[in-house]
Amino acid sequence: MPIQQATSAPGSALAPFQYPAFRAIWTANLFSNIGSMIQSVGAAWLMTELTTSHVLVALVQASATIPILLLGVFAGAIADNFDRRRVMLAAQSGMLIVSAVLAGLSFTGNIGPYSLLALTLMVGMGTALNGPAWQASVRLQVGPKDLPQAISLNAISFNLARSVGPALGGILISLWSTSIAFGLNAVSYIGMIAVLAMWRPESLIPVREPMLAAIGRGLRFCAGSSPIRKVLMRGLMLGFGAAGLQALMPSIARDMLDGTELDYGLMLGGFGIGSILTAIGISKVRRRFGSEPVVTAATLIFIAAQLVMASANSIPMAIAAAFLGGMGWACAMTSLNVAMQLRSPEDILGRCLSIYQAITFGGMALGAWAWGTVADIASLPTALHAAALWLAASLAMHFIAPMPTREEGRLDAVPESKP
């Protein structure tokens, strides 16, 4: 499935679907993401049944991001030193195996809180390995003028899964058990593995470097690039603060609202729907107003979401708060991702993206631990208020590290946003 010229207008929202490789991978990834979200609901709800610790519940929610913090830069070097398609195949296969083990242990009742956390962390390690290769491979699937739209469509795929998967997971768990969530996730990897096995992208043969030298080169580039430093700083601040809403949602559903696994799934679904509706039009908004106003607005929306969630006294109110959170998340993350992609050289793209992911999602992992600790010491509303206060303080980054303007640090000539 080599890249073919898109027949629709370059830069249009759906232009990437004209590329056969992008279309096939996007579809397979949608089903894989649905499986991942079903498993996420199953793991989070199972942890609430195995322990009363808000920290452990928050950590199982952050298990996909903790390995990115610890292993991300190594994964980026691997993505640049080896065939990215093969790296993704290895990661997807590993996650299939671990999910199958999770399903077996859950079905037989031989899983505890720490074994659950260990296995979800292993799935997170696969995610960490897959992420840089996956993000960097988007350039191999579409033409350069359609790259921002492809990134937005990938965000929509994830958030479509985030809308459907949690509610579906909640229904399946209530009808059966958490083991079915893990089993379905294992099956969902098969489609992506098959598509990747058939894909033959036209790409340059990677020039291999010693691992530490490769990592050092990526770190030096990111440290020396003023536009990228700004993106990384914003990602760290946003990730740490946004973790309050996302990591504590299972505890909010169970302890604040006396909800069920289905209620928790509906809350996650609200988050996903908010993300989808925002991601569809965010490229046009960013082109008109620029990245900085979009990221600032995203921060304000997420603050509002956390404040509403802290005062929620019903499931519908919590779903509305999650919807707002999804809007803020999509605004911020797509803007940060596009800014990194367009300012990173092809030969070290995997390393640049892995550094971005390590900092942003590592910030989320640290935030999950911090806000979970606050919830254990004080209360869930107090933790949400503290996370909102952090994001309010992060608005000062508008003056300290504003998002790059349209031409600042760009490595292509594709118009993305106005200064």
Phi, psi and omega per residue, in radians:
M1 nan 1.339 3.120
P2 -1.305 2.871 3.079
I3 -1.152 2.332 3.014
Q4 -2.090 2.748 -3.109
Q5 -1.173 2.289 3.091
A6 -1.166 2.447 -3.127
T7 -1.596 -0.341 3.102
S8 -1.477 2.979 -3.091
A9 -1.070 2.292 3.127
P10 -1.022 2.389 3.096
G11 1.571 -0.128 3.106
S12 -1.257 2.752 -2.972
A13 -1.034 -0.642 -3.059
L14 -1.803 0.115 -3.109
A15 -0.957 -0.670 -3.131
P16 -1.028 -0.434 -3.141
F17 -1.215 -0.202 3.081
Q18 -1.313 -0.243 3.114
Y19 -1.579 2.094 -3.088
P20 -0.990 -0.726 -3.113
A21 -1.100 -0.803 -3.137
F22 -1.100 -0.746 -3.093
R23 -1.084 -0.789 -3.117
A24 -1.176 -0.771 -3.115
I25 -1.194 -0.691 3.132
W26 -1.056 -0.778 -3.114
T27 -1.137 -0.819 3.128
A28 -1.096 -0.663 -3.133
N29 -1.188 -0.572 3.096
L30 -1.048 -0.836 -3.131
F31 -1.182 -0.635 3.090
S32 -1.136 -0.704 3.113
N33 -1.146 -0.647 3.087
I34 -1.080 -0.768 3.091
G35 -1.062 -0.720 3.135
S36 -1.120 -0.670 3.136
M37 -1.233 -0.651 3.065
I38 -1.065 -0.764 3.114
Q39 -1.141 -0.669 3.139
S40 -1.050 -0.755 3.090
V41 -1.107 -0.773 -3.130
G42 -1.083 -0.779 -3.121
A43 -1.158 -0.757 -3.116
A44 -1.120 -0.768 -3.095
W45 -1.255 -0.611 3.085
L46 -1.099 -0.671 3.127
M47 -1.138 -0.621 3.097
T48 -1.150 -0.442 3.103
E49 -1.464 -0.418 -3.087
L50 -1.580 -0.378 -3.080
T51 -2.660 2.758 3.051
T52 -1.768 0.049 -3.100
S53 -1.322 2.108 3.068
H54 -1.147 -0.538 -3.140
V55 -1.132 -0.821 -3.140
L56 -1.135 -0.652 3.086
V57 -1.118 -0.757 3.124
A58 -1.144 -0.655 -3.109
L59 -1.227 -0.621 3.097
V60 -1.192 -0.543 3.035
Q61 -1.185 -0.571 -3.104
A62 -1.610 0.091 -3.044
S63 -1.124 -0.393 3.096
A64 -1.368 -0.353 -3.066
T65 -1.803 -0.450 3.133
I66 -1.027 -0.811 3.117
P67 -1.108 -0.506 3.092
I68 -1.116 -0.681 3.086
L69 -1.098 -0.756 -3.017
L70 -1.475 -0.586 -2.991
L71 -2.047 -0.059 -2.979
G72 -0.982 -0.803 -3.069
V73 -1.170 -0.576 3.069
F74 -1.172 -0.700 3.114
A75 -1.105 -0.633 3.106
G76 -1.134 -0.741 3.097
A77 -1.124 -0.673 3.091
I78 -1.109 -0.730 -3.138
A79 -1.090 -0.572 -3.131
D80 -1.509 -0.451 -3.090
N81 -1.557 -0.307 -3.070
F82 -2.263 2.948 3.084
D83 -1.059 2.058 -3.050
R84 -1.110 -0.583 3.102
R85 -1.102 -0.746 -3.141
R86 -1.200 -0.616 3.093
V87 -1.089 -0.778 3.125
M88 -1.125 -0.691 3.100
L89 -1.054 -0.763 3.125
A90 -1.108 -0.758 -3.123
A91 -1.141 -0.784 -3.127
Q92 -1.109 -0.695 3.129
S93 -1.140 -0.723 3.111
G94 -1.100 -0.728 3.131
M95 -1.165 -0.602 3.069
L96 -1.050 -0.802 -3.102
I97 -1.105 -0.811 -3.112
V98 -1.122 -0.710 3.120
S99 -1.115 -0.634 3.091
A100 -1.146 -0.681 3.079
V101 -1.116 -0.753 3.092
L102 -1.004 -0.780 -3.133
A103 -1.074 -0.760 -3.126
G104 -1.123 -0.795 -3.138
L105 -1.147 -0.684 3.133
S106 -1.181 -0.710 -3.107
F107 -1.129 -0.631 -3.115
T108 -1.566 -0.034 3.124
G109 1.270 0.449 -3.093
N110 -1.868 0.614 -3.119
I111 -2.148 2.434 3.092
G112 -2.108 3.109 -3.076
P113 -1.051 -0.678 -3.075
Y114 -1.405 -0.600 3.054
S115 -1.201 -0.626 3.059
L116 -1.082 -0.795 3.135
L117 -1.112 -0.716 -3.130
A118 -1.091 -0.757 -3.103
L119 -1.258 -0.661 3.077
T120 -1.178 -0.544 3.041
L121 -1.151 -0.629 3.095
M122 -1.149 -0.679 3.028
V123 -1.083 -0.701 3.090
G124 -1.078 -0.589 3.072
M125 -1.116 -0.682 3.052
G126 -1.116 -0.685 3.086
T127 -1.103 -0.725 3.126
A128 -1.097 -0.710 3.116
L129 -1.211 -0.688 -3.089
N130 -1.270 -0.613 -2.956
G131 -0.979 -1.001 -3.106
P132 -1.072 -0.716 3.123
A133 -1.126 -0.706 3.132
W134 -1.125 -0.868 -3.119
Q135 -1.094 -0.744 -3.108
A136 -1.225 -0.441 -3.089
S137 -1.322 -0.210 -3.132
V138 -1.060 -0.606 3.104
R139 -1.101 -0.436 3.134
L140 -1.464 -0.186 -3.071
Q141 -1.720 -0.464 -3.067
V142 -2.370 2.909 3.037
G143 -1.283 2.802 -3.058
P144 -1.061 -0.577 -3.109
K145 -1.257 -0.310 -3.127
D146 -1.788 0.111 -3.091
L147 -1.090 -0.843 3.133
P148 -1.021 -0.682 3.131
Q149 -1.200 -0.629 3.105
A150 -1.116 -0.703 3.113
I151 -1.102 -0.739 3.117
S152 -1.134 -0.700 3.127
L153 -1.166 -0.612 3.057
N154 -1.137 -0.644 3.072
A155 -1.138 -0.667 3.108
I156 -1.131 -0.698 3.100
S157 -1.008 -0.829 -3.140
F158 -1.086 -0.707 -3.075
N159 -1.400 -0.441 2.939
L160 -1.058 -0.778 3.091
A161 -1.103 -0.638 -3.135
R162 -1.208 -0.389 3.101
S163 -1.457 -0.771 -3.062
V164 -1.477 -0.785 -3.006
G165 -1.011 -0.864 -3.097
P166 -1.073 -0.803 3.130
A167 -1.114 -0.747 3.103
L168 -1.094 -0.732 3.108
G169 -1.091 -0.733 3.119
G170 -1.078 -0.713 3.129
I171 -1.150 -0.818 -3.097
L172 -1.112 -0.713 -3.137
I173 -1.150 -0.691 -3.140
S174 -1.184 -0.542 -3.135
L175 -1.482 -0.522 -3.058
W176 -2.177 -1.745 3.105
S177 -2.879 3.050 3.140
T178 -1.145 -0.375 -3.116
S179 -1.079 -0.561 -3.135
I180 -1.201 -0.544 3.103
A181 -1.114 -0.781 -3.137
F182 -1.194 -0.667 3.132
G183 -1.139 -0.769 3.121
L184 -1.118 -0.644 3.101
N185 -1.111 -0.713 3.104
A186 -1.025 -0.777 3.136
V187 -1.129 -0.590 -3.053
S188 -1.155 -0.348 3.120
Y189 -1.299 -0.339 -3.014
I190 -1.092 -0.750 -3.136
G191 -1.068 -0.784 3.139
M192 -1.132 -0.705 3.120
I193 -1.079 -0.716 3.140
A194 -1.138 -0.759 -3.136
V195 -1.131 -0.776 3.134
L196 -1.118 -0.619 3.124
A197 -1.124 -0.555 -3.130
M198 -1.536 -0.343 -3.062
W199 -1.288 2.309 3.088
R200 -2.247 1.399 -3.086
P201 -1.220 2.621 3.055
E202 -1.561 1.816 -3.078
S203 -2.478 2.791 3.102
L204 -1.238 2.568 3.071
I205 -1.202 2.168 -3.094
P206 -1.117 2.456 3.058
V207 -1.597 1.999 -3.047
R208 -1.387 2.455 3.062
E209 -2.207 2.725 3.001
P210 -0.955 2.484 -3.002
M211 -0.931 -0.908 -3.085
L212 -1.156 -0.635 3.102
A213 -1.157 -0.702 3.120
A214 -1.112 -0.768 3.111
I215 -1.093 -0.760 -3.137
G216 -1.066 -0.667 3.124
R217 -1.117 -0.768 3.113
G218 -1.121 -0.734 3.127
L219 -1.111 -0.722 -3.138
R220 -1.124 -0.695 3.137
F221 -1.114 -0.840 -3.114
C222 -1.125 -0.678 3.130
A223 -1.197 -0.535 -3.095
G224 -1.556 -0.143 -3.124
S225 -1.716 1.954 -3.134
S226 -1.044 -0.776 3.126
P227 -1.063 -0.715 -3.114
I228 -1.233 -0.642 3.083
R229 -1.025 -0.685 3.131
K230 -1.122 -0.759 3.134
V231 -1.096 -0.743 -3.129
L232 -1.129 -0.709 3.128
M233 -1.132 -0.715 3.132
R234 -1.177 -0.687 3.118
G235 -1.081 -0.713 3.134
L236 -1.108 -0.839 -3.105
M237 -1.119 -0.779 -3.122
L238 -1.182 -0.756 -3.121
G239 -1.058 -0.772 -3.127
F240 -1.087 -0.788 -3.106
G241 -1.288 -0.653 -3.096
A242 -1.207 -0.381 -3.111
A243 -1.080 -0.436 -3.121
G244 -1.003 -0.819 -3.109
L245 -1.240 -0.814 -2.982
Q246 -1.297 -0.755 -3.060
A247 -1.278 -0.514 -3.067
L248 -1.626 -0.016 -3.055
M249 -1.029 -0.716 3.096
P250 -1.061 -0.722 3.131
S251 -1.185 -0.620 3.100
I252 -1.087 -0.823 -3.139
A253 -1.066 -0.748 -3.054
R254 -1.413 -0.860 -2.956
D255 -1.614 -0.664 3.138
M256 -1.394 -0.669 -2.959
L257 -2.002 0.014 -3.111
D258 0.901 0.704 -3.100
G259 -1.541 3.060 3.121
T260 -1.841 3.123 3.080
E261 -1.087 -0.550 3.096
L262 -1.183 -0.709 3.098
D263 -1.066 -0.742 3.095
Y264 -1.077 -0.726 3.099
G265 -1.089 -0.665 3.109
L266 -1.177 -0.617 3.073
M267 -1.109 -0.789 3.086
L268 -1.122 -0.634 3.076
G269 -1.085 -0.694 3.070
G270 -1.060 -0.714 3.082
F271 -1.046 -0.779 -3.120
G272 -1.159 -0.716 3.137
I273 -1.120 -0.727 3.078
G274 -1.050 -0.674 3.124
S275 -1.166 -0.743 -3.117
I276 -1.090 -0.900 -3.077
L277 -1.056 -0.565 3.132
T278 -1.368 -0.749 -3.082
A279 -1.110 -0.514 -3.109
I280 -1.046 -0.722 -3.046
G281 -1.924 0.091 -3.010
I282 -1.201 -0.504 3.140
S283 -1.103 -0.743 3.124
K284 -1.138 -0.721 3.131
V285 -1.108 -0.733 -3.133
R286 -1.160 -0.683 3.111
R287 -1.122 -0.588 -3.087
R288 -1.404 -0.775 -3.008
F289 -1.847 -0.330 -3.102
G290 1.718 2.857 -3.062
S291 -1.248 -0.646 -3.072
E292 -1.090 -0.867 3.085
P293 -1.045 -0.604 -3.138
V294 -1.163 -0.804 -3.125
V295 -1.179 -0.668 3.084
T296 -1.105 -0.779 3.113
A297 -1.100 -0.671 3.120
A298 -1.067 -0.709 3.131
T299 -1.109 -0.756 3.130
L300 -1.121 -0.701 3.127
I301 -1.119 -0.726 -3.117
F302 -1.202 -0.607 3.046
I303 -1.038 -0.813 3.129
A304 -1.054 -0.707 -3.137
A305 -1.076 -0.740 -3.114
Q306 -1.225 -0.627 3.109
L307 -1.189 -0.711 3.103
V308 -1.141 -0.740 -3.142
M309 -1.102 -0.667 -3.129
A310 -1.103 -0.511 -3.120
S311 -1.783 0.115 -3.090
A312 -1.124 2.347 3.083
N313 -2.170 0.212 3.105
S314 -2.695 2.795 3.130
I315 -1.120 -0.768 3.110
P316 -1.020 -0.673 3.104
M317 -1.158 -0.670 3.103
A318 -1.161 -0.664 3.104
I319 -1.116 -0.706 3.104
A320 -1.088 -0.718 3.104
A321 -1.120 -0.735 3.111
A322 -1.119 -0.646 3.084
F323 -1.027 -0.806 3.090
L324 -1.066 -0.738 3.119
G325 -1.053 -0.704 3.094
G326 -1.092 -0.673 3.095
M327 -1.076 -0.842 -3.136
G328 -1.110 -0.705 -3.128
W329 -1.090 -0.809 -3.127
A330 -1.127 -0.739 3.107
C331 -0.991 -0.843 -3.033
A332 -1.280 -0.893 -2.981
M333 -1.209 -0.681 3.100
T334 -1.158 -0.663 3.129
S335 -1.153 -0.748 3.122
L336 -1.149 -0.739 -3.116
N337 -1.122 -0.809 3.121
V338 -1.067 -0.748 -3.141
A339 -1.042 -0.698 3.118
M340 -1.218 -0.801 -3.086
Q341 -1.042 -0.734 -3.045
L342 -1.404 -0.083 -3.104
R343 -2.129 0.250 -3.119
S344 -2.039 2.297 3.113
P345 -1.132 2.583 -3.091
E346 -1.024 -0.716 -3.020
D347 -1.259 -0.306 3.072
I348 -2.176 0.400 -3.078
L349 -1.052 -0.768 -3.134
G350 -1.039 -0.707 3.138
R351 -1.184 -0.730 3.130
C352 -1.095 -0.781 -3.134
L353 -1.188 -0.597 3.123
S354 -1.197 -0.633 3.094
I355 -1.148 -0.730 3.084
Y356 -1.063 -0.808 -3.133
Q357 -1.154 -0.697 -3.140
A358 -1.073 -0.716 -3.100
I359 -1.312 -0.822 -3.089
T360 -1.211 -0.919 -3.096
F361 -1.383 -0.432 2.966
G362 -1.130 -0.672 3.041
G363 -1.058 -0.653 3.092
M364 -1.141 -0.726 -3.139
A365 -1.108 -0.767 3.108
L366 -1.144 -0.667 3.103
G367 -1.125 -0.690 3.112
A368 -1.046 -0.760 3.111
W369 -1.144 -0.767 -3.084
A370 -1.132 -0.853 -3.079
W371 -1.271 -0.539 3.037
G372 -1.128 -0.669 3.089
T373 -1.137 -0.752 3.102
V374 -1.061 -0.719 3.137
A375 -1.114 -0.671 3.118
D376 -1.184 -0.689 -3.101
I377 -1.326 -0.742 -3.067
A378 -1.943 -1.591 -3.134
S379 -2.848 2.915 3.107
L380 -1.116 -0.792 3.086
P381 -1.044 -0.654 3.116
T382 -1.097 -0.724 3.122
A383 -1.113 -0.712 3.122
L384 -1.164 -0.691 3.088
H385 -1.123 -0.694 3.130
A386 -1.131 -0.713 3.111
A387 -1.135 -0.683 3.089
A388 -1.131 -0.678 3.110
L389 -1.109 -0.703 3.089
W390 -1.037 -0.808 -3.137
L391 -1.135 -0.625 3.090
A392 -1.086 -0.746 3.109
A393 -1.136 -0.544 -3.116
S394 -1.208 -0.240 3.097
L395 -1.084 -0.349 3.073
A396 -1.108 -0.331 3.106
M397 -1.120 -0.337 3.043
H398 -0.969 -0.569 -3.133
F399 -1.719 -0.557 -3.072
I400 -1.440 -0.778 -3.085
A401 -2.467 1.245 3.126
P402 -1.138 2.613 3.101
M403 -1.025 2.566 -3.132
P404 -1.009 2.495 3.067
T405 -1.342 3.124 -2.952
R406 -0.937 -0.844 -3.054
E407 -1.716 -0.087 -3.039
E408 -1.202 1.940 3.088
G409 1.313 0.141 -3.093
R410 -1.185 2.476 3.107
L411 -1.894 0.157 3.063
D412 -2.487 -3.122 -3.100
A413 -1.976 0.330 -3.123
V414 -1.393 2.135 3.112
P415 -1.178 2.304 -3.126
E416 -2.104 -0.788 -3.114
S417 -2.736 2.762 3.082
K418 -1.472 2.633 3.125
P419 -1.153 nan nan
